[in-house]
C-alpha cells in the first residue's frame, strides 16, 4: 500500500504541474514579428538629424527567428527580444563586410543597433531608442 500511495502522489504532482499557468513568452511581440521597416531618420542626442540618401538601403525585418537587416551595401542578422513594457534588445549583429561608398551610414547603424533599448509604434512608424540618451531611429513601415 505504501508504494501505491507514493505512486498516486507522484501522478497527482505531475497533473498539478501540467495544469499550472505558464508565463507568456516575451521572445517576439506580435506588434513587431512579421513587420518590415525602412529608415527615415536618425536623431542624435545632441539634436543632429541624419537622413539616408535612400531609405530602402537601410531596412529591418522582424521574423520569428531573428531580425534581418539591410545596411547600405551589407546584409545583417541579429536575434531580438521584447517585453511588454516596450523594451527591445538585439543580440550581436552579424553583417557582411563590403566596403560601402562614401557617405554611407553603415558604420553608424551597425554600431547603434546593439545599443537599442526600447521601441514604440505610432502612426505607421517605428521609433527605436538607444540606451543612455544615445538618440533614436525612426523607421516607416514597408510591405513584408
DSSP file (Angstrom, degrees, kcal/mol; ACC not computed):
  #  RESIDUE AA STRUCTURE BP1 BP2  ACC     N-H-->O    O-->H-N    N-H-->O    O-->H-N    TCO  KAPPA ALPHA  PHI   PSI    X-CA   Y-CA   Z-CA
    1    1 A X     >        0   0    0      0, 0.0     4,-2.3     0, 0.0     5,-0.2   0.000 360.0 360.0 360.0 -37.5    0.0    0.0    0.0
    2    2 A X  H  >  +     0   0    0      1,-0.2     4,-2.0     2,-0.2     5,-0.1   0.897 360.0  47.6 -58.7 -42.6    2.8    2.4    0.8
    3    3 A X  H  > S+     0   0    0      2,-0.2     4,-2.3     1,-0.2    -1,-0.2   0.863 110.3  52.1 -66.7 -38.0    4.2    2.1   -2.8
    4    4 A X  H  > S+     0   0    0      2,-0.2     4,-2.1     1,-0.2    -2,-0.2   0.881 109.4  49.6 -66.6 -38.4    0.7    2.6   -4.3
    5    5 A X  H  X S+     0   0    0     -4,-2.3     4,-2.2     2,-0.2    -2,-0.2   0.915 110.7  49.5 -65.8 -43.5    0.2    5.8   -2.2
    6    6 A X  H  X S+     0   0    0     -4,-2.0     4,-2.2     1,-0.2    -2,-0.2   0.923 110.9  50.3 -61.3 -44.4    3.6    7.2   -3.3
    7    7 A X  H  X S+     0   0    0     -4,-2.3     4,-2.4     1,-0.2    -1,-0.2   0.912 109.7  50.7 -60.4 -43.6    2.7    6.4   -7.0
    8    8 A X  H  X S+     0   0    0     -4,-2.1     4,-2.3     1,-0.2    -1,-0.2   0.887 109.9  50.2 -63.1 -39.8   -0.6    8.3   -6.6
    9    9 A X  H  X S+     0   0    0     -4,-2.2     4,-2.4     2,-0.2    -1,-0.2   0.893 110.3  49.9 -66.3 -38.9    1.1   11.3   -5.1
   10   10 A X  H  X S+     0   0    0     -4,-2.2     4,-2.3     2,-0.2    -2,-0.2   0.924 111.5  48.2 -64.6 -44.2    3.6   11.4   -7.9
   11   11 A X  H  X S+     0   0    0     -4,-2.4     4,-2.0     1,-0.2    -2,-0.2   0.907 112.3  49.7 -62.0 -42.5    0.8   11.2  -10.5
   12   12 A X  H  X S+     0   0    0     -4,-2.3     4,-2.2     2,-0.2    -2,-0.2   0.905 109.4  51.6 -62.8 -42.9   -1.1   14.0   -8.7
   13   13 A X  H  X S+     0   0    0     -4,-2.4     4,-2.4     1,-0.2    -2,-0.2   0.918 110.0  48.6 -62.7 -43.7    2.0   16.2   -8.6
   14   14 A X  H  X S+     0   0    0     -4,-2.3     4,-2.3     1,-0.2    -1,-0.2   0.883 110.0  52.9 -64.2 -36.8    2.6   15.8  -12.3
   15   15 A X  H  X S+     0   0    0     -4,-2.0     4,-1.3     2,-0.2    -2,-0.2   0.902 109.6  48.1 -63.8 -41.6   -1.0   16.6  -13.0
   16   16 A X  H  X S+     0   0    0     -4,-2.2     4,-0.8     1,-0.2     3,-0.3   0.926 112.7  48.5 -65.0 -44.7   -0.8   19.8  -11.0
   17   17 A X  H >< S+     0   0    0     -4,-2.4     3,-0.6     1,-0.2    -2,-0.2   0.885 108.4  53.9 -63.3 -38.7    2.4   20.9  -12.8
   18   18 A X  H 3< S+     0   0    0     -4,-2.3    -1,-0.2     1,-0.2    -2,-0.2   0.812 112.8  43.7 -66.0 -29.1    0.9   20.2  -16.2
   19   19 A X  H 3< S+     0   0    0     -4,-1.3    -1,-0.2    -3,-0.3    -2,-0.2   0.515  86.4 115.9 -93.6  -6.4   -2.1   22.4  -15.4
   20   20 A X  S << S-     0   0    0     -4,-0.8     2,-0.0    -3,-0.6    -3,-0.0  -0.355  76.0-103.9 -65.0 141.4   -0.1   25.3  -13.8
   21   21 A X        -     0   0    0      1,-0.1     2,-0.4    -2,-0.0    -1,-0.1  -0.366  35.1-144.0 -65.6 145.1   -0.2   28.6  -15.7
   22   22 A X        -     0   0    0     -3,-0.1     2,-0.1    -2,-0.0     3,-0.1  -0.856  20.3-104.3-111.3 147.2    2.8   29.4  -17.7
   23   23 A X        -     0   0    0     -2,-0.4     2,-0.1     1,-0.1     3,-0.1  -0.408  42.3-105.9 -66.3 141.7    4.3   32.8  -18.3
   24   24 A X        -     0   0    0      1,-0.1    -1,-0.1    -2,-0.1     2,-0.1  -0.462  40.4-106.6 -67.2 138.5    3.6   34.3  -21.7
   25   25 A X        -     0   0    0     -2,-0.1    -1,-0.1     1,-0.1     3,-0.1  -0.382  24.8-164.7 -67.0 145.1    6.7   34.2  -23.9
   26   26 A X        +     0   0    0      1,-0.1    56,-1.8     3,-0.1     3,-0.3   0.271  59.7 105.5-110.1   8.9    8.4   37.6  -24.5
   27   27 A X  S    S+     0   0    0      1,-0.3     2,-0.4    54,-0.2    -1,-0.1   0.910  91.8  10.0 -58.2 -49.7   10.5   36.4  -27.4
   28   28 A X  S    S-     0   0    0     53,-0.2    -1,-0.3    -3,-0.1     2,-0.1  -0.852  72.2-146.4-141.9 101.8    8.6   38.1  -30.2
   29   29 A X    >>  -     0   0    0     -2,-0.4     4,-2.2    -3,-0.3     3,-2.1  -0.440  23.1-125.6 -66.8 136.9    5.8   40.6  -29.5
   30   30 A X  T 34 S+     0   0    0      1,-0.3    -1,-0.1     2,-0.2     0, 0.0   0.753 106.2  69.3 -56.4 -23.9    3.0   40.3  -32.1
   31   31 A X  T 34 S+     0   0    0      1,-0.2    -1,-0.3     3,-0.0    -2,-0.0   0.750 114.4  23.1 -67.0 -23.6    3.4   44.1  -32.8
   32   32 A X  T X4 S+     0   0    0     -3,-2.1     3,-2.2     3,-0.0    30,-0.4   0.754  94.6 100.0-111.2 -37.7    6.9   43.6  -34.4
   33   33 A X  T 3< S+     0   0    0     -4,-2.2    30,-0.2     1,-0.3     3,-0.1  -0.293  94.7  15.6 -59.2 130.8    7.0   40.0  -35.6
   34   34 A X  T 3  S+     0   0    0     28,-3.4     2,-0.3     1,-0.3    -1,-0.3   0.504 101.2 119.8  86.0   5.3    6.3   39.8  -39.4
   35   35 A X    <   -     0   0    0     -3,-2.2    27,-2.6    27,-0.4     2,-0.3  -0.715  45.8-157.4-104.3 156.5    6.9   43.5  -39.9
   36   36 A X  E     -AB  61 142A   0    106,-0.6   106,-2.3    -2,-0.3     2,-0.3  -0.977  11.3-174.8-132.2 145.5    9.4   45.3  -42.1
   37   37 A X  E     -AB  60 141A   0     23,-2.7    23,-2.1    -2,-0.3     2,-0.4  -0.962  14.8-150.4-141.2 151.5   10.7   48.9  -41.9
   38   38 A X  E     -AB  59 140A   0    102,-2.5   102,-2.6    -2,-0.3    21,-0.2  -0.969  34.9-101.9-125.3 146.7   12.9   51.3  -43.7
   39   39 A X  E     + B   0 139A   0     19,-2.9   100,-0.3    16,-0.8    19,-0.2  -0.414  36.7 170.3 -71.9 130.6   15.0   54.1  -42.1
   40   40 A X  E     -     0   0A   0     98,-3.3     2,-0.3     1,-0.4    12,-0.3   0.788  64.3 -18.5-102.0 -48.0   13.6   57.6  -42.3
   41   41 A X  E     - B   0 138A   0     97,-1.6    97,-2.9    10,-0.2     2,-0.5  -0.996  45.8-135.8-160.3 157.4   16.0   59.5  -39.9
   42   42 A X  E     -CB  50 137A   0      8,-3.0     8,-2.6    -2,-0.3     2,-0.6  -0.983  19.1-159.2-115.3 126.1   18.5   59.2  -37.1
   43   43 A X  E     -CB  49 136A   0     93,-3.0    93,-2.7    -2,-0.5     6,-0.2  -0.930  11.9-150.5-107.8 114.2   18.1   61.7  -34.3
   44   44 A X    >   -     0   0    0      4,-3.4     3,-1.8    -2,-0.6    91,-0.2  -0.396  26.7-111.4 -79.0 160.7   21.3   62.1  -32.2
   45   45 A X  T 3  S+     0   0    0     89,-0.4    90,-0.1     1,-0.3    -1,-0.1   0.788 118.1  58.2 -61.3 -28.2   21.3   63.0  -28.6
   46   46 A X  T 3  S-     0   0    0     88,-0.1    -1,-0.3     2,-0.1     3,-0.1   0.397 124.6-101.1 -84.9   4.4   22.8   66.4  -29.5
   47   47 A X  S <  S+     0   0    0     -3,-1.8     2,-0.2     1,-0.3    -2,-0.1   0.319  76.0 141.5  95.2  -8.2   19.9   67.2  -31.8
   48   48 A X        -     0   0    0     -5,-0.1    -4,-3.4     1,-0.0     2,-0.4  -0.460  37.0-153.7 -67.8 137.1   21.7   66.4  -35.0
   49   49 A X  E     -C   43   0A   0     -6,-0.2     2,-0.4    -2,-0.2    -6,-0.2  -0.954  10.0-170.8-116.7 132.9   19.4   64.7  -37.6
   50   50 A X  E     -C   42   0A   0     -8,-2.6    -8,-3.0    -2,-0.4     2,-0.4  -0.955   1.3-168.6-118.5 141.2   20.7   62.4  -40.3
   51   51 A X        -     0   0    0     -2,-0.4   -10,-0.2   -10,-0.2   -11,-0.1  -0.989  25.2-115.8-127.5 139.2   18.6   61.0  -43.2
   52   52 A X        -     0   0    0     -2,-0.4     3,-0.3   -12,-0.3    52,-0.1  -0.383  17.6-128.0 -70.0 150.8   19.7   58.2  -45.6
   53   53 A X  S    S+     0   0    0      1,-0.3     2,-0.3    50,-0.2    -1,-0.1   0.805 104.7  17.2 -66.0 -28.3   20.1   59.1  -49.2
   54   54 A X    >   -     0   0    0      1,-0.1     3,-2.4   -15,-0.0    -1,-0.3  -0.862  69.3-156.6-145.5 106.9   17.8   56.2  -50.0
   55   55 A X  G >  S+     0   0    0     -3,-0.3     3,-1.7    -2,-0.3   -16,-0.8   0.784  91.8  68.2 -55.7 -28.0   15.6   54.7  -47.1
   56   56 A X  G 3  S+     0   0    0      1,-0.3    -1,-0.3   -18,-0.2     3,-0.1   0.662  89.7  64.7 -67.5 -14.5   15.4   51.4  -49.0
   57   57 A X  G <  S+     0   0    0     -3,-2.4    15,-3.1     1,-0.2     2,-0.5   0.573 101.4  52.8 -81.7  -9.1   19.1   50.9  -48.3
   58   58 A X  E <  S+ D   0  71A   0     -3,-1.7   -19,-2.9    -4,-0.3     2,-0.3  -0.864  76.6 147.4-131.9  96.6   18.5   50.7  -44.6
   59   59 A X  E     -AD  38  70A   0     11,-2.0    11,-2.1    -2,-0.5     2,-0.4  -0.885  29.6-162.1-131.8 158.4   15.9   48.2  -43.6
   60   60 A X  E     -AD  37  69A   0    -23,-2.1   -23,-2.7    -2,-0.3     2,-0.4  -0.993   5.0-168.6-138.7 137.1   15.0   45.8  -40.7
   61   61 A X  E     -AD  36  68A   0      7,-2.4     7,-2.5    -2,-0.4     2,-0.7  -0.995  15.0-143.7-127.0 125.5   12.5   42.9  -40.9
   62   62 A X  E     + D   0  67A   0    -27,-2.6   -28,-3.4    -2,-0.4   -27,-0.4  -0.798  25.8 174.1 -94.0 115.2   11.4   41.2  -37.7
   63   63 A X  E >   - D   0  66A   0      3,-2.7     3,-0.7    -2,-0.7   -30,-0.0  -0.646  46.0-105.8-110.9 172.6   11.0   37.4  -38.1
   64   64 A X  T 3  S+     0   0    0      1,-0.2     3,-0.1    -2,-0.2   -31,-0.1   0.744 121.5  41.1 -69.8 -22.0   10.2   34.7  -35.5
   65   65 A X  T 3  S-     0   0    0      1,-0.3     2,-0.3    14,-0.1    -1,-0.2   0.374 129.1 -49.6-108.1   4.2   13.8   33.5  -35.7
   66   66 A X  E <   -D   63   0A   0     -3,-0.7    -3,-2.7    13,-0.1     2,-0.5  -0.885  61.3 -72.9 153.0 178.5   15.6   36.9  -35.8
   67   67 A X  E     -DE  62  78A   0     11,-3.7    11,-2.0    -2,-0.3     2,-0.4  -0.913  35.0-152.1-109.2 132.3   15.9   40.3  -37.4
   68   68 A X  E     -DE  61  77A   0     -7,-2.5    -7,-2.4    -2,-0.5     2,-0.4  -0.872  15.9-165.3-104.1 136.1   17.3   40.7  -40.9
   69   69 A X  E     -DE  60  76A   0      7,-2.6     7,-2.4    -2,-0.4     2,-0.5  -0.900  21.6-160.5-120.9 146.6   18.9   44.0  -41.8
   70   70 A X  E     -DE  59  75A   0    -11,-2.1   -11,-2.0    -2,-0.4     2,-0.5  -0.996  16.0-178.7-115.6 121.6   20.0   45.7  -45.0
   71   71 A X  E >   -DE  58  74A   0      3,-2.6     3,-1.5    -2,-0.5     2,-0.4  -0.816  57.8 -73.5-124.5  88.8   22.6   48.3  -44.0
   72   72 A X  T 3  S-     0   0    0    -15,-3.1    -1,-0.1    -2,-0.5   -13,-0.1  -0.450 118.9  -3.3  57.8-114.1   23.5   50.1  -47.2
   73   73 A X  T 3  S+     0   0    0     -2,-0.4     2,-0.3    25,-0.1    -1,-0.3   0.311 126.5  73.4 -91.2  10.6   25.7   47.7  -49.2
   74   74 A X  E <   -E   71   0A   0     -3,-1.5    -3,-2.6    23,-0.1     2,-0.3  -0.838  66.1-141.2-122.9 159.1   25.7   45.0  -46.5
   75   75 A X  E     -E   70   0A   0     -2,-0.3    21,-2.4    -5,-0.2     2,-0.3  -0.862  23.8-176.4-113.6 152.2   23.3   42.5  -45.0
   76   76 A X  E     -EF  69  95A   0     -7,-2.4    -7,-2.6    -2,-0.3     2,-0.3  -0.943  15.1-159.6-146.8 168.3   22.9   41.6  -41.4
   77   77 A X  E     +EF  68  94A   0     17,-2.1    17,-2.6    -2,-0.3     2,-0.3  -0.993  13.9 164.9-149.3 141.8   21.2   39.4  -38.9
   78   78 A X  E     -E   67   0A   0    -11,-2.0   -11,-3.7    -2,-0.3    15,-0.1  -0.984  35.0-115.6-151.7 151.2   20.6   39.6  -35.1
   79   79 A X        -     0   0    0     13,-0.4    12,-2.6    -2,-0.3     2,-0.3  -0.441  37.1-164.1 -74.9 163.5   18.4   37.9  -32.6
   80   80 A X  E     -J   90   0B   0     10,-0.3     2,-0.3    -2,-0.1    10,-0.2  -0.992  14.3-175.8-149.7 155.3   15.8   40.1  -30.9
   81   81 A X  E     -J   89   0B   0      8,-1.9     8,-2.4    -2,-0.3     2,-0.3  -0.988   5.0-166.4-149.3 153.6   13.5   40.1  -27.9
   82   82 A X  E     -J   88   0B   0    -56,-1.8     2,-0.3    -2,-0.3     6,-0.2  -0.844   7.5-148.6-132.2 168.6   10.9   42.4  -26.4
   83   83 A X    >   -     0   0    0      4,-1.5     3,-1.5    -2,-0.3     4,-0.2  -0.901  35.8-102.9-133.0 167.0    9.0   42.8  -23.2
   84   84 A X  T 3  S+     0   0    0     -2,-0.3    -1,-0.0     1,-0.3   -58,-0.0   0.742 114.9  63.7 -63.3 -23.5    5.5   44.1  -22.6
   85   85 A X  T 3  S-     0   0    0      1,-0.1    -1,-0.3     2,-0.0    -3,-0.0   0.163 124.2 -93.5 -91.6  21.1    6.8   47.5  -21.4
   86   86 A X  S <  S+     0   0    0     -3,-1.5    33,-2.4     1,-0.3     2,-0.2   0.597  74.9 148.4  85.3  11.1    8.3   48.4  -24.8
   87   87 A X  B     -G  118   0A   0     31,-0.2    -4,-1.5    -4,-0.2     2,-0.4  -0.577  22.3-175.2 -78.2 143.7   11.8   47.2  -24.2
   88   88 A X  E     -J   82   0B   0     29,-1.8     2,-0.4    -2,-0.2    -6,-0.2  -0.998   5.4-177.5-140.3 135.4   13.7   45.8  -27.2
   89   89 A X  E     -J   81   0B   0     -8,-2.4    -8,-1.9    -2,-0.4     2,-0.4  -0.998  11.1-156.7-136.4 133.3   17.1   44.2  -27.4
   90   90 A X  E     -J   80   0B   0     26,-0.4   -10,-0.3    -2,-0.4     3,-0.1  -0.847  18.6-134.0-100.1 143.2   19.0   43.0  -30.4
   91   91 A X        -     0   0    0    -12,-2.6    -1,-0.1    -2,-0.4   -10,-0.0  -0.116  59.3 -43.6 -76.0-172.8   21.7   40.3  -29.9
   92   92 A X        -     0   0    0      1,-0.1     2,-0.6   -14,-0.1   -13,-0.4  -0.281  65.2-124.6 -55.7 138.2   25.1   40.7  -31.6
   93   93 A X        -     0   0    0     17,-0.2     2,-0.5   -15,-0.1   -15,-0.2  -0.786  21.8-163.5 -92.4 117.8   24.8   42.0  -35.1
   94   94 A X  E     +F   77   0A   0    -17,-2.6   -17,-2.1    -2,-0.6     2,-0.3  -0.893  20.5 169.9 -99.6 125.4   26.5   39.8  -37.7
   95   95 A X  E     -F   76   0A   0     -2,-0.5   -19,-0.2   -19,-0.2     2,-0.1  -0.906  38.9-105.7-132.6 160.3   26.9   41.5  -41.1
   96   96 A X        -     0   0    0    -21,-2.4   -22,-0.1    -2,-0.3   -23,-0.0  -0.382  33.3-135.4 -70.2 166.2   28.7   41.1  -44.4
   97   97 A X        +     0   0    0     -2,-0.1     2,-0.1   -23,-0.1   -23,-0.1  -0.170  42.4 150.7-126.2  40.9   31.7   43.4  -44.7
   98   98 A X        -     0   0    0    -25,-0.1     2,-0.7     1,-0.1   -25,-0.1  -0.416  54.4-107.7 -69.9 149.6   31.6   45.0  -48.1
   99   99 A X        -     0   0    0     -2,-0.1     2,-0.1   -26,-0.1    -1,-0.1  -0.707  37.9-150.6 -80.9 115.1   33.1   48.5  -48.4
  100  100 A X        -     0   0    0     -2,-0.7     3,-0.1     1,-0.1     4,-0.1  -0.460  24.1 -93.0 -84.5 159.8   30.2   50.9  -48.8
  101  101 A X    >   -     0   0    0      1,-0.1     3,-1.5    -2,-0.1    -1,-0.1  -0.202  55.5 -75.7 -68.5 162.1   30.5   54.2  -50.8
  102  102 A X  T 3  S+     0   0    0      1,-0.2    -1,-0.1     3,-0.0     3,-0.1  -0.258 120.0  34.6 -55.0 143.3   31.5   57.5  -49.1
  103  103 A X  T 3  S+     0   0    0      1,-0.3    -1,-0.2    -3,-0.1   -50,-0.2   0.394  84.1 146.8  89.8  -2.9   28.6   59.0  -47.1
  104  104 A X    <   -     0   0    0     -3,-1.5    -1,-0.3     1,-0.1     3,-0.2  -0.345  46.6-148.8 -66.7 146.5   27.2   55.6  -46.1
  105  105 A X     >  +     0   0    0      1,-0.2     4,-2.7     2,-0.1     5,-0.3   0.242  67.9 111.1 -94.3  10.7   25.5   55.3  -42.7
  106  106 A X  H  > S+     0   0    0      1,-0.2     4,-3.0     2,-0.2     5,-0.3   0.927  74.7  47.1 -52.4 -54.9   26.7   51.7  -42.4
  107  107 A X  H  > S+     0   0    0     -3,-0.2     4,-1.8     1,-0.2    -1,-0.2   0.899 115.1  46.7 -58.2 -42.5   29.2   52.2  -39.6
  108  108 A X  H  > S+     0   0    0     -4,-0.2     4,-2.4     2,-0.2    -1,-0.2   0.947 115.7  43.5 -64.8 -50.3   26.8   54.3  -37.5
  109  109 A X  H  X S+     0   0    0     -4,-2.7     4,-2.4     1,-0.2    -2,-0.2   0.927 113.8  50.3 -64.7 -45.4   23.8   51.9  -37.9
  110  110 A X  H  X S+     0   0    0     -4,-3.0     4,-0.5    -5,-0.3    -1,-0.2   0.860 114.4  45.8 -62.2 -35.5   25.9   48.8  -37.3
  111  111 A X  H  < S+     0   0    0     -4,-1.8    -1,-0.2    -5,-0.3    -2,-0.2   0.877 116.5  44.5 -71.9 -39.2   27.3   50.3  -34.2
  112  112 A X  H >< S+     0   0    0     -4,-2.4     3,-2.2     1,-0.2     4,-0.4   0.817  92.9  74.8 -81.1 -32.1   24.0   51.6  -32.9
  113  113 A X  H >< S+     0   0    0     -4,-2.4     3,-1.6     1,-0.3   -23,-0.4   0.874  95.4  51.1 -56.3 -42.1   21.6   48.6  -33.4
  114  114 A X  T 3< S+     0   0    0     -4,-0.5    -1,-0.3     1,-0.2    -2,-0.1   0.663 105.4  60.7 -67.9 -10.4   23.0   46.6  -30.5
  115  115 A X  T <  S+     0   0    0     -3,-2.2    16,-2.1    -4,-0.2    -1,-0.2   0.455  74.9 121.1 -92.1  -2.2   22.5   49.7  -28.3
  116  116 A X  E <   + H   0 130A   0     -3,-1.6   -26,-0.4    -4,-0.4    14,-0.3  -0.407  30.1 169.1 -63.8 134.9   18.7   49.8  -28.9
  117  117 A X  E     +     0   0A   0     12,-3.1   -29,-1.8     1,-0.3     2,-0.3   0.615  56.8  10.7-120.8 -24.9   16.9   49.6  -25.6
  118  118 A X  E     -GH  87 129A   0     11,-1.5    11,-2.5   -31,-0.3    -1,-0.3  -0.963  55.1-160.0-152.5 167.9   13.2   50.3  -26.4
  119  119 A X  E     - H   0 128A   0    -33,-2.4     2,-0.3    -2,-0.3     9,-0.2  -0.960   1.1-164.6-144.9 161.1   10.7   50.9  -29.2
  120  120 A X  E     - H   0 127A   0      7,-1.6     7,-2.8    -2,-0.3     2,-0.5  -0.983  11.8-146.5-146.8 146.7    7.3   52.4  -29.8
  121  121 A X  E     + H   0 126A   0     -2,-0.3     2,-0.3     5,-0.2     5,-0.2  -0.953  30.6 156.4-111.5 126.4    4.9   52.0  -32.7
  122  122 A X  E >   - H   0 125A   0      3,-2.2     3,-1.7    -2,-0.5    -2,-0.1  -0.925  61.9 -16.6-156.4 128.0    2.8   55.1  -33.7
  123  123 A X  T 3  S-     0   0    0     -2,-0.3     3,-0.1     1,-0.3    -1,-0.0   0.854 127.2 -46.8  50.0  45.1    1.0   56.2  -36.8
  124  124 A X  T 3  S+     0   0    0      1,-0.3    17,-1.6    16,-0.1     2,-0.3   0.602 116.9 109.7  77.5  11.1    2.9   53.7  -39.1
  125  125 A X  E <   -HI 122 140A   0     -3,-1.7    -3,-2.2    15,-0.2     2,-0.5  -0.878  56.8-146.2-119.8 154.8    6.3   54.5  -37.7
  126  126 A X  E     -HI 121 139A   0     13,-2.2    13,-2.6    -2,-0.3     2,-0.5  -0.983  12.6-161.3-117.0 121.3    8.7   52.5  -35.5
  127  127 A X  E     -HI 120 138A   0     -7,-2.8    -7,-1.6    -2,-0.5     2,-0.5  -0.916   3.0-166.9-102.7 124.7   10.9   54.5  -33.1
  128  128 A X  E     -HI 119 137A   0      9,-2.7     9,-2.6    -2,-0.5     2,-0.4  -0.965   8.2-157.6-110.4 123.4   13.9   52.7  -31.7
  129  129 A X  E     -HI 118 136A   0    -11,-2.5   -12,-3.1    -2,-0.5   -11,-1.5  -0.850   7.8-138.7-105.1 135.5   15.6   54.4  -28.7
  130  130 A X  E     -H  116   0A   0      5,-2.6     3,-0.5    -2,-0.4     4,-0.4  -0.533  28.2-100.3 -87.0 156.0   19.2   53.9  -27.8
  131  131 A X  S >  S+     0   0    0    -16,-2.1     3,-1.0     1,-0.2    -1,-0.1  -0.262  96.4  23.3 -71.5 161.7   20.4   53.5  -24.3
  132  132 A X  T 3  S-     0   0    0      1,-0.3    -1,-0.2     2,-0.1    -2,-0.0   0.840 133.1 -58.8  52.7  43.7   22.0   56.2  -22.1
  133  133 A X  T 3  S+     0   0    0     -3,-0.5    -1,-0.3     1,-0.1    -2,-0.2   0.819  90.8 148.4  62.8  31.7   20.5   59.1  -24.1
  134  134 A X    <   -     0   0    0     -3,-1.0   -89,-0.4    -4,-0.4     2,-0.2   0.413  56.1-109.6 -82.2   2.1   22.1   57.9  -27.3
  135  135 A X        -     0   0    0     -5,-0.4    -5,-2.6   -91,-0.2     2,-0.3  -0.629  34.5 -91.1 104.8-165.3   19.4   59.2  -29.6
  136  136 A X  E     -BI  43 129A   0    -93,-2.7   -93,-3.0    -7,-0.2     2,-0.4  -0.969  13.0-134.8-151.7 163.5   16.8   57.4  -31.7
  137  137 A X  E     -BI  42 128A   0     -9,-2.6    -9,-2.7    -2,-0.3     2,-0.5  -0.973  15.9-154.7-121.1 135.6   16.0   55.9  -35.1
  138  138 A X  E     -BI  41 127A   0    -97,-2.9   -98,-3.3    -2,-0.4   -97,-1.6  -0.962  15.3-179.4-114.8 127.3   12.7   56.4  -36.9
  139  139 A X  E     -BI  39 126A   0    -13,-2.6   -13,-2.2    -2,-0.5     2,-0.3  -0.868  16.9-143.7-119.9 153.2   11.5   53.9  -39.5
  140  140 A X  E     -BI  38 125A   0   -102,-2.6  -102,-2.5    -2,-0.3   -15,-0.2  -0.900  33.1 -98.8-114.0 150.6    8.4   53.7  -41.7
  141  141 A X  E     -B   37   0A   0    -17,-1.6     2,-0.3    -2,-0.3  -104,-0.3  -0.285  38.5-175.4 -67.9 148.6    6.6   50.5  -42.5
  142  142 A X  E     -B   36   0A   0   -106,-2.3  -106,-0.6    -2,-0.0     2,-0.2  -0.867  39.5 -81.0-132.5 168.6    7.1   48.6  -45.7
  143  143 A X              0   0    0     -2,-0.3  -108,-0.1     1,-0.1  -106,-0.0  -0.535 360.0 360.0 -69.1 137.0    5.5   45.5  -47.2
  144  144 A X              0   0    0     -2,-0.2    -1,-0.1  -110,-0.1  -107,-0.1   0.510 360.0 360.0 -64.2 360.0    7.0   42.4  -45.7
